[in-house]
Amino acid sequence: MAKVWKFNLKPHDNRIEMPCGAKLMSVAFQGNDLKLWAQIEDGRTPEIRLVRVVGTGHEIDAADRFVGTAFHPIGLVFHVFDCGTE
């Protein structure tokens, strides 16, 4: 059965343990905390997913998959990319 899980993100590189094959859905701020939502399947083996958070104007790897853009309440903008698994 599929579920939606929520993960915390920080600027730059994130190593997040989540079930294999999780689909990264969206990103947004909840208060001051940057969150990532993913669709997961129960019972799948965990894996480490690499997620990069960058500001506008920062370099990215063109091979990384764009997940979304989140706007901080004080006006900062962060772009989130799925960099695959370890």
C-alpha atoms as one frame of an Amber mdcrd trajectory, in Angstrom:
protein
   0.000   0.000   0.000   1.270   3.482  -0.864   1.683   6.227   1.732   2.972
   9.803   1.782   5.922  10.475   4.078   7.478  13.820   5.011  11.230  14.454
   5.361  13.267  17.407   6.662  15.708  19.135   4.315  18.618  21.478   4.936
  20.578  23.622   2.458  23.122  21.841   0.265  23.383  18.028   0.254  20.985
  15.724   2.120  21.281  11.959   2.609  17.806  10.654   3.372  16.900   7.061
   4.172  13.613   6.131   2.504  12.078   3.004   0.988  13.502   1.913  -2.373
  11.653   3.401  -5.328  10.107   6.323  -3.419   8.660   9.032  -5.677   9.641
  12.551  -4.634   6.456  14.618  -4.929   6.899  18.179  -3.686   8.734  20.587
  -1.395   7.532  23.504   0.731   8.197  25.323   3.947   6.212  24.521   7.089
   7.027  27.558   9.194  10.815  27.880   8.953  11.417  24.200   8.122  11.956
  22.993   4.548  10.063  19.729   3.942  10.028  17.102   1.199   7.017  14.843
   0.590   7.456  11.455  -1.059   5.144   8.616  -2.045   6.455   5.360  -0.616
   5.436   1.711  -0.763   5.254  -0.190   2.536   7.685  -3.063   3.025  10.331
  -1.930   0.552  14.031  -2.134   1.450  15.434   1.205   2.660  17.995   3.063
   0.560  19.861   6.356   0.856  18.502   9.045  -1.465  20.641  12.083  -2.266
  18.705  15.355  -2.378  20.362  18.702  -3.110  18.972  22.069  -1.994  20.415
  25.156  -3.684  19.674  28.851  -3.878  19.055  30.753  -7.080  22.279  31.291
  -9.018  24.106  28.285  -7.535  25.595  25.577  -9.750  23.700  22.320 -10.276
  24.348  19.058 -12.098  22.250  18.996 -15.273  21.602  15.266 -14.716  19.806
  15.864 -11.388  15.990  15.744 -11.515  14.168  18.902 -10.426  11.666  18.253
  -7.610  10.421  21.752  -6.830  11.016  25.292  -5.613  10.162  26.454  -2.100
   9.772  30.045  -0.910  10.908  30.819   2.654   8.655  33.219   4.613  11.447
  35.853   4.774  11.887  35.839   0.988  14.622  33.262   0.349  14.091  30.817
  -2.520  15.372  27.222  -2.558  15.401  24.749  -5.460  15.391  21.033  -4.704
  16.923  18.305  -6.903  16.844  14.497  -6.744  20.424  13.266  -7.253  19.586
   9.551  -7.165  20.721   6.900  -4.696  24.023   5.907  -3.109
